[in-house]
Amino acid sequence: MTIRIKSVLSFLLLVLFQTGRADEGMWLVNLMARTNYEVMKTQGLQLTAQDIYSETAPSLKDAIVALDNGSCTGSIISHNGLLITNHHCAYNDIQQLSSLEHDYLKNGFWAQNYREEIPVPGKTVMFLDRIIDITDEYKAELDKMENPAWEKGYRPLTSRKINFQLEKKYAKKGYETSCVCMARGENYFLFYYKIYKDIRLVAAPPSCFGTFGGDTDNWTWPQHKGDFSLYRVYTSPDGEPAKYDIANIPLKPRKVLTLSIAGIQPGDYAMILGYPGSTTRYTPSWGIKEKMELKNPAVIQARQAKLDILRKAMDADSRMQLGYASEYFSCSNYWKYAIGENEYLQRYRVIDRQRQEEAKLLTWINSRPELREKYGNILDELAKIYTERIPEVAPTAYYTETLLNGPYVRNLFFRFYGTAKGMEIAKKQQLPADDPEIIGLKKDGKEFFRTFDSKTDRQVFASMLRLYAENVSPEKIPAEVSGLISKFKKDYSKLTDYIYARSVLTDPHRLETFLSRRVTKEAIFKDPIYQILNTTLERDFEWRKALEKNAQELSTYRTLYTKAFIEMRTEQGIPYYPDANSTMRITYGQIGGFSPRDGIYDDYCSTIVGYTEKYKKGDSEFDLLPSCLSAIQQGNWGNYADKDGRLHTGFLCNLDITGGNSGSPVMNAQGELIGLAYDGNWESMAGAFYFHPNYNKCVCVDIRFILWIIDKYAGASHLLEELSIHS
């Protein structure tokens, strides 16, 4: 029941003849020369394909990096390893490096020399070296593997054993390799990376620039954020990746991006190289309905409740503002995304669109006996499988959003959970106080309590437990938890006060005492908060176990569904690109505004005027430091003003992006850096499932605004000296 296509190019080359929707797609950069390049040239590109991706000579891809295994994208902008990405990508690092005395989130940070740059523990930067096609070999190895379940059709898409085998076979000294599945097993590629681990924070603007507009402006247009930060990559003296050492030196990169302050105009060519995280554009209509009606409501309700509590606490206490800033941002970002996703999935009638495509697919399958033999009744089977999932999906979603991701204490719980599981594996009933694991727990506990606020977390826990109990059927709630709820007569605040007052996970002194003597598994299991979070976690595992057969069937039929669409669209000459999966992709299009609604046109750019129009003294989202406000009021734009005399802060382009693209360099036709991608507009919120050619926009910070902040606001001329700036 598998489709054998002779070559990757057989279903990719057709894009050359399809220019109508060329702006859609996150295309594999290693195939760009033979799939997209001619279209890119017709749209204005002035580089050769080898200028963008080459395995033998320096190319643009050598200046593009994945941060922390693909959570964000960055680019190298100096011959001394200076790296630029978004402020929101650096947000957690800036918070962790801050204190009440040195609040880098609020006031910004500007290292004056190498010595002042701050090492960021755990930070990684990943450079792509090359990509090789291992499709035939990988599929041959899958064919050799035997498993009783596979005989029923539950064939996996990947195998850890095969991954390890091929990664070892094609290993290259100094590089890490990664096998990646594309299009649910249609193709397999091996990626070579060089990973650097000595990364240091160089500069970050004050949050009133970096996050101006907060939640209100997030996922909207116009925006005015100066959303950038600077790191530097360090190497050992011989130029190789190394852990932090004072003797390390700045990276000497293969390729450095030139910055352009020449300005941009509507219709100008633009492109992005980056690491988009995940799209699901081959999701069946039933899967889209499941996301809209079962999963997103849990996200919206639970996160709204949590955000209300955090916002009130943060507004009242500067310590909370600093300590919970990253927690709040990570919660609010996807909360608003889920709201927008539901709104635009409905507005664009994406379910209906997919049903129409499925009707075409069914007609195509029924058009020939060999297609009926190959694909059978996949649509009927998918409808049945998704219907069977309904009773389990919503409880799992509510558990995930309430007790799994809700209270801050979960972070310390999972640290203890790992210790307990390690003891089980090692068959140890107890650990002495001087055991390395306990010493590690003590260290992690101190770090946890540096930002933990018991009063606020009690409110969050009580709220999350209530939502969990109200939205999960009683038979799915562990007896230990339902017993406590009954004991306290559904008074979740009193219940929470009771367990927080007795748990070692909520008080540094209790934790220190607990870890100062032998730690037993029994004592860990008896901790009241650990018991609640552990039993609900184990119950969630049971739910997932109950869905295992369903999940296997769903995976099998979704794979077949995807293959069918690829084959049908290939026959019809419709271009195909694999869903994003945190591998380097290229997307291209034009600068330009759009009309979101009848009678309204949104311009392609935003300007510094937006700061004075939106400024609200004392407002957490729209306030400005006196130094920032003064710099704006002085109006000294230097060489960074546009031809219209204004300082442009942001711009729009129709590039296809998703999470992971944050920080991606937006480049012009010459490959020069003109801005950084940092957001999508509200009208693009259905983008994981559907790219709307008229409404999906990428929101970017203008490089001229970034340089103005560095130069005229911060006076960091030493950083400008490192840059190659084209005017």
N, C-alpha and C positions, 0 to 999 in steps of 0.2 A: 504493500500500500504506500510505497514511497515513490517520489518523483525523482528521476535521475536527469539532471540537466548537465549537458556536456561541459559547460564552462560558466563561470560567474558572469562573464561578459554577455552570454547569450540572452540574459534578461536585464542587463544593465545598459548595453550599448544603445538600446532604443531611445534612451533619454535624449540622444543627440538630435532626434527628430521631433522632440516634444518641447517646445519653448513656452507653451501657454501657461504652465504652472512650474516653471523652472525655479521660482523662488521657494517653493515648498521642498523640504527634504534636508536631512542631515546625512550627507553623503560620505562614504568611506574615502578618506583622503588618499589612500594608496591606489585606488582605482580611478581617481579624479581625471588623470591624464587621458584615459580612454573612454570616460563616460560623460563627464560634465565640461571638460575644458573648452570645447568648441562653443558651447552655449555661453560659458562665462566670457569668452572673447567677444561674442556678439553683444553682450551687455556692457562691455567697456574694459574688461581686464587687460592690462598692459604687461603682464608678466608671462613667462613661459611656464608650462606645467612643472618643469624641474625646479623653477624658482620657488615653487610652493612646497613640493614634496620630492625629495631626492634621497637616495640611500648612499650616495657616493660623494656628494658635494653639499656644502652648507645650503640650507633652504629655510623657508619660513617656519616649517614644522619644528626646526631645531631651536626656535626661540619661544615655542609654546609649551607650557608645562601644566601638568595636573597637580593640584595641591591636595595633600592628604588622600591619595588614591582616587581622586576624581570628585571630591566634594565641591571644588571650584576649579576655575582655570586661571592661569596667570601668563605673563609674557616677560621676556628678558629685554631690558631697555638700556643696558649699558655694558661695556666691556669689562666691568668689575662686578658682574653678577647681580646687578640691581633688578628686582622683580616687581612688577606692578600687578595688582589685582583689586578687587572691590573691598571697600571698607567693611561691608557686611560679611565678607569671607574671612576677614581678619578679626571680626568682632569678638569672638570668644577668646582669641589669643590676647587681644588688647585688654579685655576684662581680667583675664587671669594674671596678667602682668601689672595690673593696676592695684592701687591701694587708696585709702582715704587721703593719704598724704600726696600720692602721685596718681591722680585720677586721669589716666590717659584717654579714657572714653570721653570724659567731659571736656578736657582741656587740650587734647591732642598730644602727639609725641613727635619730636624732631631730633634725631641723633645728629650731633654736630661732626662726628668723626666715627671711624670704625670702632673705636673703643667704647663708644656710648651705645652701639647697637646691641639690642637685647636678645640673647638666645631664646628660642621658643621650644621648650621640651616637647618631644613627640612629633614635631612638624616635619613633613616630608614634601619634597618636590620631585616630580617624575618627568623625565624627558623621554620621548619616544625616539628610538633609533631606527627601527624598520618593522615591516609587517610581511609575513610570508603566508601563502595560501596552503593549508594542510587539509583541505576538505576531503579529498579522496582517501588519504591515509587515515584520517579520523573516522570516517564512515566505515572503512574496512575493519578497523579495530572494534568498532561498535558491533559489526556483524559477527565478529568472532566470539563476543561475550555471550555467556549463557546465564539465564535466570528464569526460573519457573514462571514468574509473574509476566515476563516479557512475551511468553507464548500466548498470553491472552491479549496481546496488543499493547501492553503498558510499557512501551519502549522508552527509556530515558533519552533526553537530548544530549546529556553530557555524562562523563564518568570521571571521577577523581583519579581513578587508576590510569585511564588513558591520558588525562591531562598531565599527570606526573610523568608518565612514560614518554610522551612527546616533548614535554618541556625539558626533560633530562636529555633526550636524544639530540635536540637542537640547541642545547645550552651553549652560550657564548660567554667567555670569561669577562667578568666585569658588568654583566647585564643580568637582569631578571627577566624571565619569560612568562608569558601568560597565554594560555589557550582560551579563545573566546568563541562562543557559539553565536552565529548570526541567523536571524529569521527562523528561529525555532528549529535549528538543525539543517537548514538549507546549505549553509557554508560554515567553515571553521577557519579561523586565522590564528597565527601565533604572533604575538606582539613582543618586541624586545624593548626593555626600558632600562634607563640608568637612573637610580634613585639616590637623591642627596638628603642627608639627615641633619646637617648643621645649617639651620635656617634662622636668621635673626631679623627682628623687627627693626626697621629703619625709620619709618615715618608713618604717621596717621593723622588726619585732620581732626579737629574737634567734632564730636557727634552732631553738633548743630549744623555743620556742613555735611558730614558723612551720612547722617540719617535724617536730614531735614525733611519734615513732613510725616515721619513715622508711619503708623498704621493707616492714617487717613489717606496719605498719598500712595501707599504701597499698592502695586498692581494698577496704577492709574496713569493718566496723562492729562495735563502736563506735570512733570516732576522736575525737581531742581537739585537733587542730591549731588554732592561732591563725593560720590561713592568710590573712593580709592584708598589704598594703603600701599606702602612699599616695604618689601623684605629684601634681604640679600642672601644669596646662596654662597656657602663656603665649602671649600674642598681641603683635602690634605695638601701638604706642600707639593706633592707630585701631581696634583690636579684631579685625584680620584675622590669619589664619595667617601665621607668619613663622619664619625660621630663628632659632636662638639669637642673642640680642643682650642685652647688659646693660640696654638701655633698654626691653626688652619688659616687659609688665605682665601680671598674672594675668587669665585668661579671665573674662569676665562672661557666664555661661551663660544660655541661654533657660529652662532648667528645672533645678531642684535637687531631689534626693530628700530627703525627711524621714526621719529614723531613728526607729524605734519601740522603746522598751524596756518596753512594756506587757506583753510576754510572749506566748507562743504555747501552744496546746493541741492535742492530737490532734483531727483533723477540721477544723481551721481552714483556710480557703482560702489558697492560696499560688500565686504565678505568677512566671515568669522572662521577662524580655526579654534576649536575648543573641545571640551570633553562633556557633551550633554549626557545627563544621567539616565533618564528613562522615558520612553514613550510607549504607548500601547495602541498603535493605530490599526492593528489587525485584531482588535477585540470584537467578539460577536456582540450583536445587539443586546442579548440577554446580559452580558457582562457589563455593558455600559449602564443598563437599567439597575443592575445590582449595585454598582458604584453610586449612582444617583440616589437610590431609594433606601439602601441599607447601610452603606459605609459612610458616605458623606454626612448624613444627619447625625451620626454618632460623633464624628469629628467636630462638627459645628457646635453641637450642644455642649459637649464636655469641655472643649477649649474655650468657649465663651464664658462658661462658669469659672474656669481657672483664671482666665485673663482679668475678669472683673475683680477677683480677689487680689491678684498680683498688682494690678494697676493702682488700686486703693492703697495698698501697703507701700508701694514704691513712691507714690506721690507724697506720702507722709514721712518718709525716712530716707535720707540720702544714703545710708548704709545699705538699705534694701535696693535702692536705685542702682547702685554699683554691683551688689552681689547677685541680683536676680536679672540683670539686664539681658544676658545671653539666654537664660531660661525663658524670659518673656518673649524675646524676639523669635526664638525657634518655635514657640507655641503659636504666636500670632500669625506668623508667616503662612503656615499651612491652614490655619483656621480661615483666614480671608481667602486663600486660594480655593478651599472647598466650597465656600459660598459662591465665589465667582464661577467655579467649574459647573456647579449645578445650574446657575443662572444661564450660562451660555450653552451648555449642553441642551437645555430646553429651548433657548431662543433660536439656536441654529438647527433645532430638530434633528440632532445627531443620531438618536435612536432610529427615527424614521429614515434618515439617509442611509444608515447601515442596513436597515431592513430592505430598502430598495436595492442596495448592492447585493444583498443575500438572495433576493429574488432573481437578479441577473445571474448570480452564481448558480442557482438551482437550474435555471433554464439552460445554462452552459453545460452543466454536469449531465443533464438529461438529453443533451444534443447528440451524444455519441456513446455507444455501448462501452468502449474502453474507459471513458470517464466515469460512467456509472459503476463500473467494476472497481475503479480505483478509489472513488470518493463516496460511493454508496449514499447513505442517508445521513450525512454528517450534520445537517441542520436540525433534523428531528432529534438526533442524539444529543446535540448541544442543548436544545430546549429542555429535554428531559433532565440532563445533568444539572443545569442551572436551577431548575425547579426543585430538585432534591436538596440543593444547598441552602435554600432560603431559611429553614429553621435554625441553622447553625451560624450563618454569616453575621447577622446582626448582633447576637450575643458576643461573638468574638470581637467584633468591631467596638462594642461598648466596653468590653474588658480592656482592650488595647488602649483606648483613649482615656479611660478612667484610672484604673489601678496600675496598669502597666506603665503608662506614660505620665500620669497625673501628679502625684505628690513628689516633692523633691527628695524625700527619704528613700525613694526607689533606688537612687544611685548607690547608697550605702547598702541597701538590701541586696542588690545584685553582686556587690563585692563579697558579702557574706555568703550569698548563694554559691558563688564560685568556690569559696573555701570549703563549704559543706560538701559540694559535689567532688571536690578534690580529695577530701577525707574518705568519701565513699569509695572512690576508685582505688585509693591507696589502702583501703580497709583499715583505716585508723579511726579509733573512737575518740581520741583526744590529741591535742597538740600543746606542747609546753610553751611558756611565754617567750622563750628565746628562739622558737622555731622561725625560720625565715618567712613563712606565710603569715604568722602572727605579727612579726615586725613590720611586714608590708601592710597589714591591716591597720596597724597603729598609725603608720605614715599616711595612708589614704584617709583614715578617719579624721586626722588633723586637718587635712586639706578640705574634706567635706564640711567640717564645722566652721571653716573660715567664712563661708557664705550662707550656711544654713540658718534659717529663722524659724524657730519652733512654732511661734504663734501663727505665723502666716501659713506654714505647712499644715498645721492642724485644721485650719479652715479649708484648705484645698483638699486634704484627705477626707474630711467629713463630707464635703460636697461631692467628691468623686465616688465615695462609697454609697452615698444616696443614689446617685445616677446609676451606678452599677446595679444596686438592688432593685431599682424601679424599672430597669430596662432589660434585665436578664431574667428568664423564667425561673421560678423558685427551685425546680428540680435540677437546675444547672449551677446553683450556688452551693458551695461546700457547706456541709453541716456546721463546721466550726464557725463560719462566718454568719450563717443564718441564725445560729444559736445566740451569738453576741447581739445581733440586731434585735432579736426577740427579747433578750435579757434587758436591753436598754430601751425597749418599747419604741424602736425606730427614732430615738433621739440620737442622731448621728454625731452631734457635737459632744454630748456626754460620753458616748462610746469612744470617740477619738481622744478626748482628754484622758480617759481611763487607760488606753493602751499607750499613749505617748508618755504618760507619767511613769510607766513601768518598763519601757523598752530601752535597751542599751543603744539603739540606733538613733535616738533623739536627744541624747545628752552626752557631752564630751567627758564628763566626770564618770558617769556610769560606764561608758565605753572603756575608758582608761582602766577602771577597776576590773571590768570583765576580762580585759585582755592581759591583765597583770598576773593572772593565775592560769592554770591549765584550762584550755578551752575544749569543751566536749561538744560532740554533735548534738547530743540531747539538749544541752543548754541553748545552743543556737536555735534548734527547732522549737523550744518553749518560749522564745521571745515573742511577745504578743503581736508586734508588727510583722516580724518575720513570718509568724504563723499565718497571718491573714494573707500577706502577699505571696507566700509560698503555696498555700493551698489553692488560692485562686489561679496562680500560675500553673500548677499541676492540673487543675480542672480544665484550664484552657488547652493544655496538652492533650487531655482526653477528648475535648471537642475536635481538635485537629486530627486526632487519631481516628475518630468516628468519620471524619471526612476524607480519610486517606484513600479509600477506594474511589470515592467521588473525585478527589484531586487527581488521581492517576488517570481516570477516564477523561477528565477535563483536559489535562495536559495532552493526552493522545489526540483528542478530537480538535483541540485548538491548533495543534501542530498540523493536522490534516487540513483544517480550515485555512490556515495561513498558506500552506503549499498550494491549495486549490486556487486561492486568489492570485498568488504569484503566477501560476501557470496561465490562468485565464487572462490576466492583465498583460502578460508577456505576449500572448497571441494577439491581443488587441492593440499592442504598441503603446501601452501605458507604462510610464517609468516606474521603477521600483527602487526603494532604498530600505535597508533594514532598520528596525526600531533602534533608537538610541540605547546604548548600554555602557556608558562611561568610557568609550573608546574615542580616539580623536576623529572628529568629523569636520567637514567643511560645508558651510551654507552661504549663499550669496544672493544678492538682489540689489535694491536701490534705496537711497535716502528718500524719504517722503512722508507727508502727512496723510490724513485719511478723514473720511466722513463717518463718524460713529452712528449718527442718526440723521434723519431728514432735516435739512436746513442748517446743519451744524458742520463746520469743517475745523479740524484740529491741525494746526500748523506743524511743520516738521521739526521745529526747534523751540526750546524754552530759553529764557534769558535771566540774567541776574535780577531783573525787575520783579520776578516772582518772589524773591526773598523779602523785599520790602512790602509787597502786596500781602503776603501770607504771615509776616512776622507778628507774633503775639507774645508780648512780654509775660513770662511766667508760665507759658504753655509748654508742656513737656515735649510736644512735637514741633512747635513753630517758634520757640524762643531762640535767641541768638546771644552768644557771649558778647559782651561789650566790644571786645577786640574784633570779632567777626562783623558785627554791625558797623563799626567804625570803618573797617576796610571797605565795606560795600558802599557806605555813604560817601567816602572819599572819591570813589569812581575812577581810580587810577588803574585802567585796564592794560596799560603797557602795550606790548605787541600782540596781546591775546584777544583784542576786540575783533569782531567781525567787520566786514566792509560796511555794514549798516551802523557801525559805531557802538554797538552793544556787545556786552560779554555774553556769549551763548553758553548756557550751562548744560543743556542736553539736546538730544535729537532722536528722531525715530527712523527706523528702516524696516523693511519687510523681511528680515532674515528670520529663519525658522530656528528657534532656540527652545531650551527647556532647562530645568534644574541641572546644575553642573556647569552650564555655560556662564554662570556668574563670573565676572572678571575676564571673560574672553576678550581678546583684542578685536576691535572693529577696524578693518583696514580698507584703504582706498584702492584704486585701480593699480597703483604702483607698489602696493604692499606696505604702505606707511600707516602708522598707528594714528587714527583720528578720534578714537574714543574707546570706552569699555562698556560691554553689555552688562546690565545689572537687573533688568526686570522685563516683564511683558506688560502690555496694556490690559485693561480690564476685559476688553473684547477678545483677548487671546486665551482666556481661562479654560476653554475647552481643548486647548492645544495638545494635551497628552493623547487625546483620541482623534482630534480633527483639526487640521490646519485650514483656516478660512483665508482664501487668497486676498480678500479685500480688507479684512479687519485685523488679522494677526500682525502685531507690531512688536519689534524689539526696542526697548527703552535703553538709551545709552547716555553715559556722561561724556561730555565733549572734552577732548584732551586739552583744549585751550583753557577751560575752566580749571582743570587739574593743575596745569602749569601756573595759572594765576594764583591759586592757593599756595603752591609751593614757593613761588617767587614773591609776589606782592603781599600776601598775607603772612606767611611764615618766614620770609626772608632767607630761605634755605638755598642760597645761590650755589653752595658747594655741591648740591645734588644736581642742579641744572648743568654744571660743568661736565658731568658724566654723560649727558644725553646728546644724541645727534638729532637736532631739530631743524626741519626743513620748512622754510617760509615761502 
